[in-house]
Amino acid sequence: MTIYEGRKLCKMSSKDNQAILEKQGYRFIGRTSAIKICTWTRNSLIDKGECYKEKFYGINSHRCCQMSPNLSCENQCMHCWRAIELDIETNSNKSVADKPEKIIDDCIKAQRKLLTGFKGNKKANMKKFLEAQNPSQFAISLSGEPTLYPYLPELIKELRKRKISTFLVSNGLHPEVLKKLNKEKALPTQLYISLNTPNKEMYKKWHKSSMKNAWEKFNESLKIIKKLDGKTRRVLRMTLVRNKNMAEEENYAKLILVAMPDFVEVKGFMSVGFARKRLGYETMPTHEEIRNFSEKLERELKDGKYEILDEKTESRVVLLGRDRRKMKIKKSEI
């Protein structure tokens, strides 16, 4: 059974899967995409705080659209809050995948509809609400692996044409797509690669990838990231789970120095969404633990001249980088 042509939901009936995901706030777009309003977007609209990305990089949380053009992924990461238990298979054939213009337009329409309730909320900041009707930032990171979407270069180019910044989060298993984005001058405003394990053995257990040479592909992407210096903002994002992957700072540092990214985000795991089925609240590190790990990592990265630049206690995240002046995104970088 299928919900839409090109998408197959497994393990339960398609109706059950769709109902569960929509109850969690997902809205399906066309045949291959989805959006979901981020908690920090909601908080910002009632002036109850912003995402750490606003503090670090200057993007507006209330104008951010969290979406994905593809809902499948080769990995089944232990810490993922997304619905990997409700496996979503997306056909990457160009004849099936929706075109970028349609995805962008429909994402904005769906976002506006989901935010409608704030218009009658006495606590809502109306100035922000009106601005939120036209997103200025697309976080291409909701669910699935975006580099599997066949029109990714065109999607990023179209968003850039509309003066919308893009944060692309990838598992790094498709270095050939990173090369293609570079070749076609379609790199995002900020490119993320997820770094969650310090060695090959742990990588296999943690990510449970269906790709046999996943570790090798991941390392190839790290090398490509280094070559993209000056062409896009490059970030390695670490999600740490207490007593699971919060060790071997030296080996993490070796991987980071292969990529030499502009920034490293060290973030604490949150037991939310489907991650609660795998890891309990007791595995959530405190901000103090994240800070301590980051300080150890900073010492291991001294040869790369990395230092702690900022942190956000509420999000349990610490930012490392080599140049504080590069933190805020300039219009020329969109």
C-alpha positions, 0 to 999 in steps of 0.5 A, a space after each residue: 500500500 502507498 500513501 502517494 506514488 513513489 512512497 512506500 511505508 513499511 511495517 504497518 499499514 500506510 494509513 497507520 503510519 501516516 496518522 502517527 506521523 501527522 499526529 506528531 506534526 508532519 505534513 506530507 508534501 507531494 510524493 516525496 517530501 514533508 515539513 514539520 514546525 520546529 519547537 523553536 519556531 513556535 517558541 520564537 513566535 510567542 517570544 519564549 526563546 530561539 533556536 541555538 542557530 539564531 544565537 550562533 549564526 543569526 538566522 531567524 527561528 520564526 522564519 525557518 521552514 524545517 523540511 525534507 525533500 526525501 524521506 528515506 535513509 540508509 542509516 538507522 541511527 540509534 539516537 535519531 528522533 525521527 520515525 525510522 521505525 516507520 520506514 519510508 521509502 522514497 523513489 529517487 527516480 526523477 520521473 517520480 520525484 517532485 520538482 523543486 518549485 512545487 516542493 518549495 511552494 507547497 512547503 510554504 503553503 503548509 507552513 502557513 496553514 500550520 501556523 494559522 493558530 498563532 493569529 488568535 494567540 494573545 501571546 503571539 508576536 504579530 510582527 514575527 507572525 507576519 514575517 513567518 508567512 514568508 520563510 527566509 530559511 529552509 532547514 533541509 533536515 527534517 527526516 531522511 537523507 536529502 542527498 538522495 533527492 535527485 533534484 537537490 542542486 536545483 532545489 538549493 539554486 531555486 531557494 537561493 534565487 528566492 533569497 532563502 538561506 539553506 542549511 543542508 544536513 547529510 549523513 555523508 554517505 553520498 560524497 558524489 552528490 557533494 561533488 555534484 553540488 560543488 560542480 554545479 555551484 549549488 552548495 547550500 548556505 551551510 553544509 552539515 555532516 553528522 559525526 556521531 562515532 569516533 571509529 569504524 566499529 562503533 559506526 557500524 553498531 550506531 548507524 546500522 547502515 544498509 550501505 556496506 561501505 558506509 564508513 569509507 563513504 563517510 570518510 570520503 565526504 570528510 575529505 571533500 568537506 575540507 576542499 570546500 573551504 571558502 565555497 560554503 559554510 561547513 559544519 560537523 554536528 555531533 550528537 552525544 549520548 551519555 555513556 554511549 559515544 561520549 569518549 575517545 575525544 582524540 579519535 573524534 579530533 582526528 576525524 574533525 581535522 580531516 575535514 577542517 570544518 568552519 564549525 563543530 557543533 557538540 550537542 546533547 542527545 534529547 530523548 524525544 520522538 521515536 528516540 524514546 523507544 531506544 534511549 531513555 531520559 537517563 542517557 541525556 547528558 547535561 549541558 555541563 557534561 557537554 561543556 566538559 566534553 567540548 573542553 576536552 575536544 578543544 584541547 585535542 584540536 589545538 593544532 587546528 586552532 579550534 576554540 569554544 566560540 559560544 554555547 546555549 544552555 537550553 539546547 545543551 550545545 557548544 560551538 567550536 570554531 576557528 574564527 569568531 568573526 565568521 559566525 553570523 551569516 552574511 547576505 552574500 553567503 545565502 
